[in-house]
């Protein structure tokens, strides 16, 4: 299994980015997947999660600005990030569970893509 993130970069506050997590050896459809981030000097935090039924949850800090979605045909997990803030600066990683539910720990992780938001 390989998860490869892309789409990170540097933007000004208020800008947008779309992150992609391309999966190989893993079926995105019907599986629990999530986006995490690690901000400088902080621990890893979960940003958005989608279980195998399509039920979604977001961290309070990103609700209304970020959208998690899947392209089941292309086998890609996305994170659309709008109205970015400097506090969103972090390394973003995708993670996947070997199953539909999100009740167990994540089995697979990508290497991450850096997002930097300037004021």
C-alpha positions in Angstrom: 0.0 0.0 0.0 1.2 3.4 -0.9 -0.4 6.8 -0.2 1.2 9.8 -1.9 0.1 13.3 -1.1 0.4 16.3 -3.5 -0.9 19.8 -3.9 0.8 21.6 -1.1 2.5 24.9 -1.5 2.7 28.5 -0.3 -0.3 30.8 -0.4 -1.4 34.0 1.1 -4.1 34.2 3.8 -7.5 33.8 2.2 -6.2 31.6 -0.6 -7.1 28.1 -1.5 -5.3 24.8 -2.1 -6.5 21.3 -2.9 -4.5 18.4 -1.6 -4.6 15.0 -3.2 -3.8 11.6 -1.7 -3.3 9.0 -4.4 -3.6 5.5 -3.2 -2.1 2.4 -4.8 -2.6 -1.1 -3.5 -5.6 0.2 -1.5 -9.2 0.8 -2.4 -10.4 4.3 -1.5 -14.0 3.6 -2.0 -15.8 2.2 1.1 -12.8 2.7 3.3 -12.0 5.0 6.3 -9.5 7.7 5.4 -8.5 10.9 7.0 -6.3 14.0 6.7 -4.0 14.9 9.5 -1.6 17.9 10.0 1.3 18.7 12.2 1.9 22.3 12.8 5.3 23.6 13.9 5.9 22.8 17.6 2.7 20.9 17.9 1.5 17.3 17.9 -0.3 15.7 15.0 -4.0 16.6 14.8 -6.8 15.1 12.7 -8.3 17.6 10.3 -11.0 15.7 8.5 -12.2 12.1 8.3 -14.5 10.1 6.1 -15.6 6.6 7.0 -16.6 3.9 4.6 -20.2 5.0 4.5 -19.2 8.5 3.6 -19.8 10.0 7.1 -17.6 13.0 7.6 -16.2 14.9 10.5 -14.0 17.9 10.7 -11.9 19.5 13.4 -13.6 22.7 14.7 -10.7 24.8 13.5 -11.4 24.0 9.8 -15.2 23.5 9.7 -16.7 25.6 7.0 -13.4 26.1 5.2 -12.1 22.5 4.4 -13.9 19.8 2.5 -12.8 16.1 2.4 -13.9 14.1 -0.6 -13.1 11.0 -2.6 -12.8 10.2 -6.3 -13.5 6.5 -6.2 -12.8 6.1 -9.9 -9.3 7.7 -9.7 -8.8 6.2 -6.2 -7.9 9.6 -4.7 -8.7 11.3 -1.4 -8.9 15.1 -1.6 -8.9 18.0 0.9 -10.1 21.2 -0.5 -8.9 24.1 1.7 -10.4 27.5 1.3 -9.9 30.8 3.2 -6.6 29.6 4.5 -5.1 31.2 7.5 -1.5 31.4 8.7 -2.5 29.0 11.5 -3.1 26.3 8.8 0.6 26.2 8.1 1.5 22.6 8.6 2.7 19.3 7.1 -0.5 17.6 5.9 -0.7 13.8 5.6 -3.3 11.4 4.6 -4.0 8.1 6.4 -6.1 5.0 5.8 -7.7 2.2 7.7 -7.7 -1.3 6.4 -11.5 -1.4 6.6 -14.8 0.6 6.5 -14.9 1.8 10.1 -12.8 4.4 11.8 -12.8 2.8 15.2 -9.3 1.3 14.9 -6.0 3.0 14.4 -4.8 4.0 11.0 -2.8 1.3 9.1 -1.2 3.4 6.4 0.2 6.8 6.2 1.6 9.1 3.4 4.8 11.1 3.7 3.0 14.4 3.7 2.8 17.6 1.8 3.8 21.0 3.2 1.3 23.9 3.3 2.5 27.4 4.2 0.1 30.3 4.5 1.5 33.8 4.8 -0.3 36.8 6.2 
